[in-house]
Amino acid sequence: MKVQIDYTLLSQFPFISRKEFRILFNKFLLDEKVISAERKKSVNHYIDFLIFESKREPQKFINLIKQNLIRQNNESFLEINNPGNAFENLSQVLDLIDIIEVEINSYGLTNGEAQHNYLLTQLFNASCYIISDAKGDFSTNDLIQQEENTIKNNLQEQMKPFLNSYLEKLLLGLVQEKIIVHSGENRYYLREKNLRNDELSNLPHKNTADGLFQFTFINKPPPVNNPERNDDYWPQTFAINKHNFEITIKPINTPYWRFGFRYSKTDTFPPINEARHNNESIVDIHICVGDMRSNRKWHNANRVYLQSYNVLHRHNPRLIEDNYKGEDIILTVKSNSNSSQVYFELRSNVKILYQNEFNLNSYNFCLLGAWSDFNNYTLSTNIKVVNRLHKVD
């Protein structure tokens, strides 16, 4: 006998968050109030391990605790061992998912709870596959295939483009945390514990982020109060005076788009549900392809501009190309040691479109992003990030 189930409604079932799992576990602790900070840290890593092992199912979570209980002299306790710091790695994965969740929440999803729960569930399932089930190397498509093997429904189809983008951000974060290795051609593999030191030294580091990354920027669901804000951002900020960039931007069936940098004095940037350029403490410098009229219709796909906001003053976009045909654009950004000279160069093929320097010495952090108001976009990028600490001015 078969009975039909409303999967969308099922996805709205109360989501058990990481925080709630910790609250649940702590209810079982007799000595929670006297436990030391260091032991508390170890307990939280162990809870993250249980979250993974239980596949985030509360009853399995409780059963695992019961299975591992040691009973002695009418007392029950758990022996928490952490082989090879494996629990810390699992905590790093969940930390990354928490960061992505903040971005998901900022977009004001139209069917909020169901879409939120669905995206987080799929990110968690992908993480479980990477950590526990992947045999050899894998790609983003392999992770998507895991999701596509389940029953099709409207919610899955609706959220698929956004899930793909969030999976790419998860993979990027796992590379930066040195949990997985990017082996090229969109292939990855789980880093072995016995990775040689010379191999380890060539991996991207979280604080320096040296490396070459492939990343696709794709339109995100806009918040209800700002329907034009379909912005997509790289999941990490960078110290301006410590990093140089060379970015190849390849539009995929996208005639109209924006791409560039935001600059802030702190590593916190305004949320997506605020108007994009109203905050005068944030500098924006970006490429503009095409114009949007007041009726929200786009035109002039052949025109490329360089637009900036709040660098001394806001000024009109500068036309730098009027015969653009959708080819790759290469953006190079370099800073001196105090960010008083941040050099921007744009070129298309071998033709230089734009060169200029900006004084950003009162700003400390930058963020990469793309958008196209009221318009779908897909920008495939190759991003080379170089740590200036290894270079000489």
C-alpha positions as CSV (number, residue, x, y, z in Angstrom):
1,M,0.0,0.0,0.0
2,K,1.2,3.5,-0.9
3,V,0.0,6.8,0.6
4,Q,1.0,10.1,-0.9
5,I,2.9,12.6,1.4
6,D,3.1,16.4,1.1
7,Y,6.9,16.7,1.1
8,T,6.7,20.5,1.3
9,L,4.7,20.3,4.5
10,L,7.0,17.6,5.8
11,S,9.9,20.0,5.3
12,Q,8.2,22.5,7.6
13,F,8.5,20.0,10.5
14,P,10.4,21.8,13.4
15,F,14.0,22.0,12.5
16,I,16.4,20.6,15.2
17,S,19.3,23.1,15.2
18,R,22.8,22.5,16.4
19,K,22.1,24.8,19.3
20,E,19.0,22.8,20.3
21,F,21.0,19.5,20.1
22,R,23.5,21.0,22.6
23,I,20.6,22.1,24.9
24,L,19.2,18.6,24.7
25,F,22.6,17.0,25.6
26,N,23.2,19.4,28.4
27,K,19.9,18.4,30.0
28,F,21.5,15.0,30.7
29,L,24.7,16.5,32.3
30,L,24.7,16.4,36.1
31,D,27.8,18.6,36.4
32,E,27.1,21.1,33.6
33,K,27.4,24.2,36.0
34,V,30.8,23.1,37.3
35,I,32.4,21.8,34.1
36,S,35.5,23.7,33.0
37,A,35.7,25.8,29.8
38,E,38.2,23.3,28.3
39,R,36.0,20.3,29.1
40,K,33.0,22.2,27.8
41,K,34.8,22.7,24.5
42,S,35.5,18.9,24.3
43,V,31.9,18.2,25.1
44,N,30.6,20.5,22.3
45,H,32.9,18.7,19.8
46,Y,31.5,15.4,21.0
47,I,27.9,16.7,20.5
48,D,28.8,17.7,16.9
49,F,30.1,14.1,16.4
50,L,26.8,12.8,17.7
51,I,24.9,15.1,15.3
52,F,26.8,13.6,12.4
53,E,26.4,10.0,13.5
54,S,22.7,10.4,14.1
55,K,22.2,12.1,10.7
56,R,20.5,14.9,12.8
57,E,17.7,12.7,14.0
58,P,16.8,13.4,17.6
59,Q,15.8,9.8,18.5
60,K,19.0,8.4,17.0
61,F,21.0,11.1,18.8
62,I,19.6,10.0,22.2
63,N,20.0,6.3,21.3
64,L,23.7,6.9,20.6
65,I,24.2,8.5,24.0
66,K,22.5,5.5,25.6
67,Q,24.7,3.0,23.6
68,N,27.9,4.7,24.8
69,L,26.9,5.0,28.4
70,I,29.1,3.4,31.0
71,R,27.4,2.3,34.2
72,Q,29.5,1.9,37.3
73,N,28.7,2.1,41.0
74,N,25.1,3.2,40.3
75,E,26.4,6.1,38.2
76,S,26.3,6.6,34.4
77,F,28.9,8.5,32.5
78,L,30.4,8.9,29.0
79,E,34.0,8.4,28.1
80,I,34.8,11.0,25.5
81,N,37.8,10.3,23.4
82,N,38.8,12.4,20.4
83,P,40.9,10.3,18.0
84,G,43.2,12.4,15.9
85,N,41.1,15.6,16.6
86,A,38.4,14.1,14.3
87,F,35.7,15.8,16.3
88,E,37.2,19.2,15.7
89,N,37.0,18.6,12.0
90,L,33.3,17.8,12.3
91,S,32.8,21.0,14.3
92,Q,34.5,23.0,11.6
93,V,32.1,21.6,9.0
94,L,29.1,22.6,11.2
95,D,30.6,26.0,11.7
96,L,30.7,26.5,7.9
97,I,27.0,25.4,7.7
98,D,26.2,27.9,10.5
99,I,27.8,30.7,8.4
100,I,25.9,29.8,5.3
101,E,22.7,29.6,7.4
102,V,23.1,33.3,8.3
103,E,23.2,34.1,4.6
104,I,20.1,32.0,3.9
105,N,18.2,33.7,6.7
106,S,19.2,37.2,5.4
107,Y,17.4,36.7,2.1
108,G,13.8,36.7,3.4
109,L,12.8,33.5,1.6
110,T,9.2,33.6,0.3
111,N,8.3,30.2,1.8
112,G,10.8,30.7,4.7
113,E,10.7,27.8,7.0
114,A,10.3,25.1,4.4
115,Q,13.0,26.5,2.1
116,H,15.4,27.2,5.1
117,N,15.0,23.6,6.4
118,Y,15.4,22.1,3.0
119,L,18.6,23.9,2.2
120,L,20.2,23.2,5.6
121,T,19.2,19.5,5.4
122,Q,20.8,19.2,2.0
123,L,24.0,20.9,3.1
124,F,24.2,18.6,6.1
125,N,23.5,15.5,3.9
126,A,26.3,16.7,1.5
127,S,28.7,17.1,4.5
128,C,27.9,13.6,5.7
129,Y,28.5,12.2,2.2
130,I,31.9,14.0,2.0
131,I,33.0,12.9,5.5
132,S,31.7,9.4,5.6
133,D,30.5,8.1,2.2
134,A,32.6,9.5,-0.6
135,K,34.9,7.0,-2.2
136,G,37.9,8.6,-3.8
137,D,37.4,12.1,-5.3
138,F,34.1,13.8,-5.9
139,S,32.6,16.9,-7.5
140,T,29.7,19.3,-6.9
141,N,27.7,17.2,-9.3
142,D,28.2,14.1,-7.2
143,L,26.7,16.0,-4.2
144,I,23.8,17.2,-6.2
145,Q,23.2,13.7,-7.5
146,Q,22.8,12.5,-4.0
147,E,19.9,14.9,-3.6
148,E,18.4,14.1,-7.0
149,N,18.1,10.5,-6.2
150,T,15.3,11.3,-3.8
151,I,11.7,11.9,-4.9
152,K,11.1,15.0,-7.1
153,N,8.9,17.8,-5.9
154,N,8.3,21.5,-6.5
155,L,10.3,22.6,-3.5
156,Q,13.4,20.8,-4.7
157,E,13.0,22.1,-8.2
158,Q,12.5,25.7,-6.9
159,M,15.6,25.6,-4.6
160,K,18.0,23.7,-6.9
161,P,19.9,26.8,-8.3
162,F,20.4,28.1,-4.8
163,L,21.4,24.8,-3.4
164,N,24.1,24.5,-6.1
165,S,25.5,27.8,-5.1
166,Y,25.5,27.0,-1.4
167,L,27.2,23.7,-2.0
168,E,30.0,25.5,-3.8
169,K,30.4,27.8,-0.8
170,L,30.5,24.8,1.5
171,L,33.2,23.2,-0.6
172,L,35.2,26.4,-0.7
173,G,35.1,26.6,3.1
174,L,36.1,23.0,3.5
175,V,39.2,23.6,1.2
176,Q,40.1,26.7,3.3
177,E,39.8,24.7,6.5
178,K,42.0,22.0,5.0
179,I,39.4,19.3,5.4
180,I,39.2,18.6,1.7
181,V,41.7,19.2,-1.1
182,H,40.8,20.8,-4.4
183,S,42.5,18.7,-7.1
184,G,41.4,20.8,-10.1
185,E,38.7,20.5,-12.7
186,N,36.0,20.9,-10.0
187,R,37.2,17.7,-8.3
188,Y,37.9,17.3,-4.5
189,Y,39.0,14.6,-2.1
190,L,39.0,14.2,1.7
191,R,42.4,15.1,3.1
192,E,44.2,12.2,4.7
193,K,45.6,12.5,8.2
194,N,49.1,11.6,7.0
195,L,49.3,14.2,4.3
196,R,52.9,15.2,3.9
197,N,54.1,18.6,5.1
198,D,55.2,19.7,1.7
199,E,51.7,19.0,0.3
200,L,50.1,20.7,3.2
201,S,52.1,23.9,2.7
202,N,50.6,24.2,-0.8
203,L,47.0,24.2,0.4
204,P,45.0,27.4,0.9
205,H,45.0,28.6,4.5
206,K,42.0,30.2,6.2
207,N,43.9,33.4,7.2
208,T,45.9,33.9,4.0
209,A,43.5,32.2,1.5
210,D,46.3,31.8,-1.1
211,G,45.1,29.7,-4.0
212,L,43.1,29.5,-7.2
213,F,39.4,28.9,-6.8
214,Q,36.5,28.2,-9.1
215,F,33.3,29.8,-8.0
216,T,29.9,30.5,-9.6
217,F,28.0,33.6,-8.6
218,I,24.2,33.1,-9.1
219,N,21.2,35.2,-8.4
220,K,19.8,34.5,-4.9
221,P,16.2,34.9,-3.6
222,P,15.8,38.6,-2.7
223,P,14.4,39.7,0.6
224,V,10.7,40.8,0.5
225,N,11.5,44.4,1.4
226,N,14.2,44.8,-1.2
227,P,13.1,42.7,-4.2
228,E,16.0,43.9,-6.4
229,R,18.7,42.5,-4.0
230,N,19.5,39.1,-5.5
231,D,23.2,39.6,-4.5
232,D,25.6,36.6,-4.1
233,Y,28.7,37.0,-2.1
234,W,31.9,35.1,-1.6
235,P,31.7,33.5,1.8
236,Q,34.9,35.0,3.2
237,T,36.1,38.6,3.8
238,F,39.8,39.5,3.1
239,A,42.2,42.0,4.7
240,I,42.7,44.6,2.0
241,N,46.4,45.3,2.5
242,K,47.3,41.6,2.7
243,H,45.7,40.2,-0.5
244,N,45.9,40.7,-4.2
245,F,43.4,39.3,-6.7
246,E,43.2,38.3,-10.3
247,I,39.6,37.3,-11.3
248,T,38.4,35.9,-14.6
249,I,34.7,36.5,-15.0
250,K,32.8,34.4,-17.5
251,P,29.1,35.3,-18.0
252,I,26.9,32.3,-18.7
253,N,23.8,33.3,-20.7
254,T,24.0,36.6,-18.7
255,P,23.9,39.8,-20.8
256,Y,23.5,42.1,-17.9
257,W,25.4,41.9,-14.6
258,R,27.3,43.6,-11.8
259,F,30.5,42.3,-10.1
260,G,33.0,43.8,-7.8
261,F,34.2,44.6,-4.3
262,R,32.7,46.1,-1.1
263,Y,35.0,47.7,1.4
264,S,34.4,48.1,5.2
265,K,36.3,49.3,8.2
266,T,35.3,46.1,10.0
267,D,34.9,42.5,8.8
268,T,31.1,42.9,9.2
269,F,29.1,44.1,6.2
270,P,25.5,45.3,6.1
271,P,22.8,42.6,5.8
272,I,21.2,41.8,2.4
273,N,17.8,43.2,3.5
274,E,19.1,46.7,3.6
275,A,19.3,49.0,0.6
276,R,22.6,48.3,-1.2
277,H,24.3,51.7,-1.3
278,N,22.6,53.6,1.5
279,N,25.3,53.0,4.0
280,E,27.9,55.7,3.4
281,S,30.5,53.8,5.5
282,I,30.7,51.1,2.9
283,V,32.7,51.6,-0.3
284,D,31.6,49.8,-3.5
285,I,33.7,49.5,-6.6
286,H,32.3,47.3,-9.3
287,I,31.9,46.4,-13.0
288,C,28.5,47.2,-14.6
289,V,27.4,45.6,-17.9
290,G,24.2,47.1,-19.3
291,D,21.7,49.6,-18.1
292,M,18.4,49.2,-16.3
293,R,15.6,51.6,-17.0
294,S,13.0,52.8,-14.4
295,N,10.6,50.2,-15.7
296,R,13.1,47.5,-14.7
297,K,13.9,46.6,-18.3
298,W,17.5,46.1,-19.2
299,H,19.3,47.3,-22.3
300,N,22.8,48.2,-23.7
301,A,24.4,44.8,-23.1
302,N,27.3,46.1,-25.2
303,R,28.3,48.8,-22.6
304,V,30.7,48.2,-19.7
305,Y,31.1,50.8,-16.9
306,L,33.2,51.1,-13.8
307,Q,31.0,52.3,-10.9
308,S,32.1,53.4,-7.5
309,Y,30.2,54.6,-4.4
310,N,31.5,56.5,-1.3
311,V,35.1,56.9,-2.5
312,L,35.5,60.5,-1.6
313,H,32.1,61.0,-3.2
314,R,29.5,59.1,-5.3
315,H,30.0,59.6,-9.0
316,N,28.2,58.5,-12.2
317,P,29.4,55.3,-13.8
318,R,32.3,55.7,-16.2
319,L,31.8,54.2,-19.6
320,I,34.9,52.1,-20.5
321,E,33.7,49.9,-23.4
322,D,30.8,50.3,-25.8
323,N,31.4,47.2,-28.0
324,Y,31.3,44.5,-25.5
325,K,30.1,41.1,-26.8
326,G,29.9,39.0,-23.6
327,E,33.6,37.8,-23.6
328,D,35.5,37.0,-20.4
329,I,36.6,40.0,-18.4
330,I,39.7,39.9,-16.2
331,L,39.7,42.0,-13.0
332,T,43.1,42.6,-11.2
333,V,43.1,44.3,-7.8
334,K,46.4,45.0,-6.0
335,S,47.1,47.0,-2.8
336,N,50.1,48.5,-1.2
337,S,51.0,47.9,2.4
338,N,48.6,50.5,3.9
339,S,45.8,50.4,1.3
340,S,46.5,54.0,0.3
341,Q,47.0,52.7,-3.3
342,V,44.5,50.0,-4.4
343,Y,45.1,49.4,-8.1
344,F,42.1,48.3,-10.3
345,E,42.7,47.0,-13.8
346,L,40.1,45.6,-16.2
347,R,40.9,43.9,-19.5
348,S,39.0,41.9,-22.1
349,N,41.1,39.4,-24.0
350,V,44.4,41.4,-24.5
351,K,42.7,44.8,-24.5
352,I,43.0,47.0,-21.3
353,L,39.6,48.6,-20.6
354,Y,40.4,50.5,-17.4
355,Q,43.2,51.4,-14.9
356,N,43.0,53.4,-11.8
357,E,44.0,53.7,-8.1
358,F,41.8,54.3,-5.1
359,N,42.9,55.5,-1.7
360,L,41.3,53.1,0.8
361,N,43.7,53.5,3.7
362,S,40.8,54.0,6.2
363,Y,39.3,50.6,5.2
364,N,40.4,47.2,6.4
365,F,38.3,44.5,4.8
366,C,36.8,43.6,1.4
367,L,34.1,41.3,0.2
368,L,33.5,40.0,-3.4
369,G,30.0,40.0,-4.8
370,A,27.7,40.0,-7.8
371,W,24.1,41.0,-8.6
372,S,21.7,42.0,-11.4
373,D,18.6,43.8,-10.1
374,F,15.3,41.9,-11.0
375,N,17.3,39.7,-13.4
376,N,18.7,36.2,-13.3
377,Y,22.5,35.9,-13.7
378,T,25.2,33.3,-13.7
379,L,28.9,34.3,-13.5
380,S,31.5,31.6,-13.5
381,T,34.8,32.8,-12.1
382,N,38.4,31.7,-11.6
383,I,39.7,33.6,-8.6
384,K,43.4,33.8,-7.8
385,V,44.1,35.1,-4.3
386,V,47.7,36.0,-3.4
387,N,48.9,36.8,0.1
388,R,50.9,40.0,0.0
389,L,52.8,39.0,3.1
390,H,54.8,36.8,0.7
391,K,55.4,39.6,-1.8
392,V,57.4,42.8,-1.9
393,D,55.9,46.2,-2.8
